[in-house]
Amino acid sequence: MDGGNLIKINRNGSTRETFKRIHIGSGSAYDEKWLQEKIYEDISLLSASDPNYDHMQLVPLCREFAMHDGTRNVFLDILAISETGKLILVECKLWKNPQARREVLAQIIEYASLLQSLSYADFSVRLKKYIKSGTEDPLCYRFKELGLDFDESTLIDRVSNSLKLGRFQLIIAGDGIRTDIINIINSPTMSGVMSDICLLDVGLFENETGDICLLPSVPVKTETIQKTVLVSTEGMPVVLEDEIEENGITQNPRVSNQVQKEANSLFYSNLVKAVIFEHPEQEKLRKGGNNWARSPLPEPFKWMTLYRAKNPFRIGIFAVCDTATCIQVYEFLHSNLNVLKTEISEEVGLELIDKTWRNTGQNTNDIDLYLRHEVDWTVLSTNDEQVKWFEEYANKFVNCLRLLANSYVELK
């Protein structure tokens, strides 16, 4: 079923122009090759496949990427990569007959299986056939060519790990997605290749003068849309995981969560290198879990944590002390609140918190010494702002708390 036409209305509403839905087909000027070219030329069309791609740049690597299945060469339509290092495999397919719809899923999973069989060195050699980078690594060359800020060793490590584990983004792009694409018989053996799959519907619209519009979208109401696929050694699906709500709306938070985790990991890898402490005895930051890093502090404190949080979106720093001396430390810090506000920021907060431990039911006190800054850190263009804020105020925390730690020890 078509979704209707597009209507273009000028600013003052006096004229309107209709773009009628037409279909991509082998018998027209708009065929699979044409669609492949358009997606490669404007890789942002893929951003509809995951909301997090709106906040990061996608990098086209090549078209018709060649691999060998043991008997013949096969060619992936489009190979791309996110700036966080996730490889994206794209197949463009018309939905002319049921057989083609069934085969395309097995085809792209086969390509994922073949790609997983490559080491990073093998992958790099193949990619150099499409990216003329000389003696330089082709991925790094392409990132530099586009002016992207990245860490070379981190990027290569992430792609190497992705190849080893077979974790890719697989996108099947076409005109008029059909739900029977997922009707594939499971194979009894599996190799552990795991990838995220997205069906991308690319609507084509044309006006009377031949101007066209492309409208990418992801079908949200379907019988089944699989997102995680285990494939056999032959490249055939073994397990298709369905994530369907009772109302028929497909939910897949894991895809966006995984992409965001990759972005978080890359951000903190860069942050621990960027934050240089002025105090000569302060240890470097160390990456922690999904969205934080920390550095130890002298007694009576334990460590300082740099973090990013949601609801609302913000970044922040807080310091933790030993709970055994919590009351005394709180009173000491409260008596030096003017020092904290002068040396760190007027916005610094200090609270004494009652905490109940779930496993024992024991009540303890804790100190919340914090500074927060509201910023939507999921927008990659704010990364520089975040790093500068963390670097400035982490140093202020360290310098101020180390001085106060010395005074506290002397008072004891």
C-alpha atoms as one frame of an Amber mdcrd trajectory, in Angstrom:
protein
   0.000   0.000   0.000   1.378   3.400  -0.965   1.542   6.158   1.614   0.034
   8.849  -0.625   1.669  11.819  -2.301   3.995  14.554  -1.062   2.682  18.111
  -1.183   5.133  21.013  -1.388   3.662  24.360  -0.242   5.629  27.600  -0.549
   6.216  29.890   2.411   3.197  32.159   1.924   0.924  29.250   0.974  -0.023
  30.680  -2.415   1.265  27.782  -4.508   1.475  24.060  -3.984   3.178  21.317
  -5.869   2.378  17.603  -5.846   4.996  14.850  -5.904   3.318  11.563  -6.805
   4.556   8.224  -5.521   6.249   6.157  -8.216   8.011   2.852  -7.878  11.592
   1.795  -8.371  11.616  -0.937 -10.998  13.890  -2.755 -13.421  11.983  -1.415
 -16.415  12.422   2.260 -15.552  15.190   4.794 -15.146  14.912   4.195 -11.409
  16.236   0.681 -10.773  18.356  -1.079  -8.123  21.610   0.406  -9.442  20.085
   3.874  -9.407  18.958   3.429  -5.795  22.395   2.122  -4.846  24.051   5.197
  -6.397  21.714   7.633  -4.638  22.213   6.067  -1.201  25.991   6.022  -1.664
  26.021   9.648  -2.847  23.932  10.742   0.158  24.662   8.226   2.901  22.496
  10.249   5.328  19.505   8.423   3.801  20.506   5.550   6.095  19.981   7.692
   9.223  16.314   6.620   9.310  17.478   3.096  10.168  18.512   4.138  13.688
  17.660   7.350  15.599  21.204   7.603  16.975  22.570   8.004  13.437  21.039
  11.499  13.503  23.753  12.403  16.015  26.768  10.911  14.277  28.279  10.918
  10.839  28.033   7.910   8.551  30.983   7.402   6.221  30.531   5.733   2.798
  33.442   3.411   2.051  32.687   1.794  -1.310  30.150   0.243  -3.675  30.242
  -3.342  -4.940  32.619  -4.556  -2.229  33.970  -7.905  -3.504  34.198 -11.058
  -1.379  34.684 -14.718  -2.295  32.352 -17.470  -1.082  34.668 -20.312  -2.070
  33.374 -20.771  -5.599  32.683 -17.279  -6.912  32.979 -13.576  -6.216  29.973
 -11.884  -4.625  29.461  -8.146  -4.348  27.954  -6.163  -1.480  26.031  -3.144
  -2.803  27.287  -0.584  -0.265  29.798  -0.746   2.570  29.785   2.116   5.071
  30.864   2.764   8.652  29.664   4.925  11.526  32.152   7.337  13.057  32.080
   5.093  16.153  33.522   2.239  14.064  30.452   0.094  13.324  30.492  -1.438
   9.836  27.254  -1.032   7.876  26.324  -3.436   5.074  23.607  -2.305   2.649
  21.771  -4.322  -0.001  19.370  -2.562  -2.367  16.569  -4.794  -3.608  13.321
  -4.524  -5.534  10.348  -6.397  -4.134   9.065  -7.678  -7.470   8.426 -11.287
  -6.473   8.270 -13.376  -3.260  11.379 -15.365  -4.177  13.514 -12.200  -4.405
  12.126 -11.034  -1.069  13.070 -14.315   0.595  16.525 -14.483  -0.955  17.718
 -10.990  -0.060  17.809 -11.641   3.690  19.850 -14.809   3.255  22.082 -12.914
   0.830  22.991 -10.058   3.152  23.552 -12.447   6.050  25.864 -14.480   3.825
  27.824 -11.282   3.136  28.059 -10.649   6.891  29.378 -14.184   7.395  31.990
 -13.728   4.657  33.031 -10.362   6.070  33.466 -11.897   9.515  35.926 -14.411
   8.068  38.338 -11.558   7.243  41.028 -10.333   9.606  41.494  -6.579   9.808
  44.625  -6.895   7.649  42.669  -8.806   4.976  39.811  -6.327   5.177  42.196
  -3.379   4.837  43.876  -4.882   1.754  40.502  -5.416   0.061  39.322  -1.924
   0.962  42.419  -0.380  -0.626  41.082  -1.483  -4.016  38.342   1.115  -3.551
  40.081   3.742  -1.403  43.426   4.741  -2.898  45.220   5.496   0.358  48.776
   4.531  -0.613  50.654   3.190   2.400  48.096   4.652   4.834  45.294   2.625
   6.412  42.238   3.104   4.144  39.736   3.683   6.967  41.929   6.290   8.628
  42.583   7.874   5.242  38.841   8.197   4.554  38.156   9.655   8.011  40.911
  12.234   7.539  39.613  12.980   4.053  36.240  13.908   5.568  37.833  15.950
   8.367  36.556  13.681  11.155  38.135  13.840  14.609  39.089  10.295  15.632
  41.685   8.195  17.426  43.406   5.912  14.921  44.200   3.015  17.267  40.705
   3.084  18.810  39.037   3.034  15.395  41.133   0.107  14.155  40.599  -1.813
  17.418  36.841  -1.353  17.226  36.614  -2.481  13.603  38.923  -5.449  14.306
  36.676  -6.493  17.174  33.566  -6.019  15.027  35.027  -8.291  12.345  36.052
 -10.901  14.894  32.604 -11.035  16.533  30.594 -10.505  13.353  28.756  -7.511
  14.792  27.546  -5.337  11.938  24.543  -3.208  10.978  22.748  -4.893   8.069
  20.339  -2.745   6.065  18.043  -3.967   3.304  16.867  -0.937   1.328  14.055
  -1.059  -1.192  10.828   0.405  -2.446   7.815  -1.114  -0.679   8.998  -3.378
   2.149   7.040  -6.645   2.443   6.757  -8.502   5.729   7.263 -11.950   4.206
  10.955 -11.131   3.846  11.480 -12.681   7.289   9.883 -16.061   6.427  13.108
 -18.063   6.404  13.589 -21.660   7.568  16.051 -22.016  10.451  19.192 -24.058
   9.962  20.245 -26.550  12.707  23.860 -25.356  12.937  25.266 -21.975  13.808
  28.586 -20.182  13.858  27.824 -17.298  16.212  27.760 -14.463  13.673  25.501
 -11.844  15.197  24.244  -8.722  13.439  21.499  -6.125  13.673  19.110  -6.031
  10.730  16.989  -3.124   9.556  14.515  -2.921   6.686  14.662   0.521   5.095
  11.815   1.604   2.823  12.924   4.301   0.344   9.890   6.065  -1.116  10.323
   7.723  -4.524   8.192  10.733  -5.466   8.163  12.752  -8.721   6.487  15.999
  -9.812   5.288  17.014 -13.278   8.642  18.545 -14.248  10.608  15.406 -13.316
  12.023  16.621 -10.006  12.176  13.796  -7.460  12.148  13.336  -3.685  13.467
  10.354  -1.745  11.798   9.587   1.584  13.505   6.922   3.735  11.519   5.283
   6.530  11.499   2.175   8.685   8.268   0.139   8.712   7.002   0.244  12.298
   3.886  -1.887  11.968   4.680  -5.264  10.503   3.989  -8.919  11.222   7.612
  -9.477  12.264  10.766  -7.444  11.986  13.843  -9.277  13.212  16.769  -7.389
  14.622  19.221  -9.996  15.888  20.229 -12.904  13.694  22.502 -15.858  14.324
  23.683 -17.383  11.071  25.138 -20.720  10.098  28.500 -21.359   8.516  26.708
 -21.293   5.178  25.402 -17.807   5.897  21.792 -18.920   6.511  19.710 -17.587
   9.436  19.521 -19.801  12.500  17.618 -17.709  15.015  15.470 -14.672  14.313
  14.559 -12.695  17.395  11.208 -10.917  17.259  10.642  -7.855  19.393   6.953
  -7.095  18.976   4.633  -5.307  21.345   1.027  -6.449  21.681  -0.195  -3.470
  19.656   1.906  -4.589  16.682   4.483  -1.800  16.995   7.992  -3.112  16.582
  10.288  -2.150  19.434  14.048  -2.514  19.303  15.790  -0.483  21.963  18.870
  -2.715  21.769  19.996  -1.375  18.409  20.006   2.238  19.472  21.401   1.323
  22.884  24.288  -0.544  21.268  25.066   2.359  18.946  24.963   4.787  21.882
  27.239   2.547  23.955  29.754   2.568  21.121  29.568   6.364  20.969  29.977
   6.560  24.771  33.028   4.287  24.709  34.664   6.370  21.993  33.916   9.605
  23.875  35.508   8.377  27.122  38.531   6.963  25.276  39.115  10.480  23.963
  38.253  12.113  27.298  40.827  10.205  29.363  43.486  11.356  26.894  42.247
  14.960  26.806  41.995  15.586  30.566  45.478  16.416  31.849  45.590  17.110
  35.579  47.634  20.088  36.726  48.430  18.481  40.080  51.556  16.317  39.625
  50.383  13.600  42.043  46.916  13.146  40.579  46.399   9.856  38.736  45.000
   9.904  35.205  41.330   9.305  34.562  40.288   5.698  34.004  37.272   4.584
  31.975  34.600   2.943  34.086  31.264   1.523  32.911  29.058   2.618  30.043
  29.095   6.359  30.714  31.602   7.391  33.363  35.267   7.678  34.258  36.996
   8.348  37.557  40.245   9.116  39.326  41.234   8.402  42.974  41.496  11.159
  45.573  43.446  11.254  48.862  41.866  10.719  52.305  39.192  11.527  53.413
  37.899  11.239  49.852  37.935   8.063  47.775  37.523   9.127  44.181  36.082
  11.678  41.767  33.677  10.541  39.034  32.978  12.247  35.700  29.673  11.087
  34.228  26.878  11.723  31.723  23.213  11.203  32.605  19.681  11.507  31.202
  16.363  12.946  32.445  17.444  15.658  32.125  20.442  15.328  29.812  23.458
  16.577  31.736  27.108  15.963  32.480  28.633  16.257  35.914  31.328  15.542
  38.476  30.935  14.223  42.005  33.322  13.213  44.786  32.911  10.267  47.159
  34.308   9.906  50.679  34.657   7.032  53.169  31.244   6.352  54.752  32.849
   5.648  58.142  33.867   9.305  58.494  31.013  10.721  56.453  29.446  12.956
  59.136  32.768  14.516  60.129  33.779  15.092  56.509  30.399  16.657  55.715
  30.729  19.081  58.637  34.269  19.930  57.553  33.222  20.553  53.933  30.175
  22.536  55.006  32.405  24.816  57.065  34.516  25.292  53.917  31.610  25.750
  51.530  32.785  29.232  50.596  36.154  27.771  49.599  34.446  25.157  47.415
  32.297  27.770  45.711  35.221  30.129  45.182  37.718  27.530  43.936  35.340
  25.305  41.936  32.080  27.083  41.088  29.204  28.962  42.682  27.018  26.123
  41.390  28.772  23.408  43.406  26.384  21.451  45.631  26.898  19.688  48.965
  24.336  17.353  50.538  24.249  14.697  53.253  22.225  11.710  52.059  20.647
   8.798  53.947  21.255   5.589  52.031  19.620   2.181  52.563  21.462  -0.854
  51.194  19.097  -3.221  49.425  21.011  -6.427  50.259  21.334  -5.781  54.016
  18.727  -3.109  54.752  21.456  -1.169  56.592  21.184   2.609  56.706  24.299
   4.706  56.124  25.147   8.293  55.354  26.805   9.494  52.192  28.077  12.831
  50.908  27.007  14.236  47.560  29.561  16.859  46.536  28.684  17.662  42.949
  28.693  20.011  39.984  26.355  19.586  36.992  26.036  21.075  33.537  22.977
  20.601  31.352  23.812  19.620  27.772  22.372  17.081  25.325  25.470  14.885
  25.145  23.869  12.559  22.539  24.486  15.328  19.979  28.038  14.743  18.778
  28.563  18.411  17.957  28.588  19.093  21.741  31.563  16.756  22.360  34.136
  19.571  22.351  32.019  21.575  24.801  31.768  18.538  27.093  35.489  17.776
  27.021  36.409  21.409  27.782  33.922  21.515  30.663  35.199  18.245  32.135
  38.834  19.295  31.782  38.285  22.668  33.474  36.163  21.512  36.381  37.892
  18.172  36.993  41.089  20.147  37.551  39.272  22.555  39.867  37.853  19.629
  41.857  41.276  18.007  42.180  43.149  21.175  43.135  40.552  22.280  45.680
  39.862  18.874  47.281  43.557  18.028  47.609  44.126  21.265  49.524  41.122
  20.576  51.742  42.273  16.970  52.236  45.577  18.247  53.636  43.747  20.603
  55.991  41.422  17.813  57.143  44.316  15.473  57.945  46.046  18.238  59.936
  42.849  18.862  61.957  42.643  15.178  62.855
